[in-house]
């Protein structure tokens, strides 16, 4: 969504730069490391205006969504790519 210009990395514009990577681009970036795990996570489900006021109200479509469906969406469309790696042994 960020790459397509349809969303921004934070709730407000002008926040620090956020880069997007495909799994292949992340693997290339981490050449010299053994990737142990690479997965996507995290879809922000809350109404931003309320979240900024410490009120954790989910968007209506996320509120109605079963947890298993939400988790499946996170694995395919999550905002964060979590990578666990270690230096390759030579």
C-alpha positions in Angstrom: 0.0 0.0 0.0 2.9 2.4 0.8 4.7 1.5 -2.4 1.5 2.1 -4.4 1.0 5.6 -2.7 -2.2 4.4 -1.1 -1.1 4.7 2.5 1.7 6.1 4.7 4.0 4.4 7.2 2.7 6.3 10.2 -0.6 7.9 11.4 0.7 11.3 10.4 2.7 12.5 7.4 6.3 13.7 7.8 7.3 10.8 10.0 10.6 9.0 9.5 11.2 7.3 6.2 9.9 3.8 5.8 11.2 1.5 3.1 9.4 -1.4 1.6 11.0 -4.7 0.5 9.9 -7.9 -1.0 11.2 -11.1 0.6 13.6 -11.5 -2.3 14.9 -7.9 -1.8 15.3 -8.5 1.9 17.3 -11.7 1.2 19.6 -9.8 -1.2 20.0 -7.0 1.4 21.1 -9.6 4.0 23.6 -11.4 1.8 26.2 -12.9 4.1 23.6 -13.8 6.7 21.7 -17.1 7.0 18.0 -16.3 7.2 16.4 -18.5 9.9 12.9 -17.0 9.6 11.2 -14.4 7.4 7.6 -13.6 7.9 5.1 -10.8 7.6 3.1 -9.5 10.6 1.0 -6.6 11.9 -2.0 -5.0 10.4 -3.0 -1.9 12.3 -6.7 -2.5 13.1 -7.5 0.6 15.1 -9.3 3.9 14.3 -6.4 6.3 14.2 -8.1 9.3 15.7 -9.2 7.2 18.8 -5.9 5.4 19.0 -4.1 8.8 19.3 -6.3 9.5 22.3 -5.4 6.0 23.8 -8.8 4.6 22.9 -8.2 1.2 21.2 -11.3 0.9 19.0 -10.9 -1.4 16.0 -12.1 -0.4 12.6 -15.6 -2.0 12.1 -14.4 -4.5 9.5 -11.6 -5.7 11.8 -14.0 -5.8 14.8 -16.4 -8.2 12.8 -13.5 -10.3 11.5 -12.8 -13.7 13.1 -9.3 -13.8 14.7 -8.2 -16.6 12.4 -9.1 -14.5 9.3 -7.2 -11.5 10.7 -4.1 -13.6 11.3 -4.2 -15.1 7.8 -4.4 -11.5 6.4 -1.4 -10.4 8.5 0.6 -13.3 7.1 -0.1 -12.1 3.5 -0.5 -8.4 3.9 1.2 -7.4 7.1 3.1 -4.1 7.3 6.2 -5.5 9.1 8.6 -8.0 7.7 10.2 -9.8 10.6 13.6 -11.4 9.9 15.6 -13.6 12.2 19.1 -14.2 10.8 22.7 -15.0 11.8 26.0 -14.5 10.3 26.8 -17.3 7.9 29.5 -19.7 9.1 32.5 -19.9 6.8 
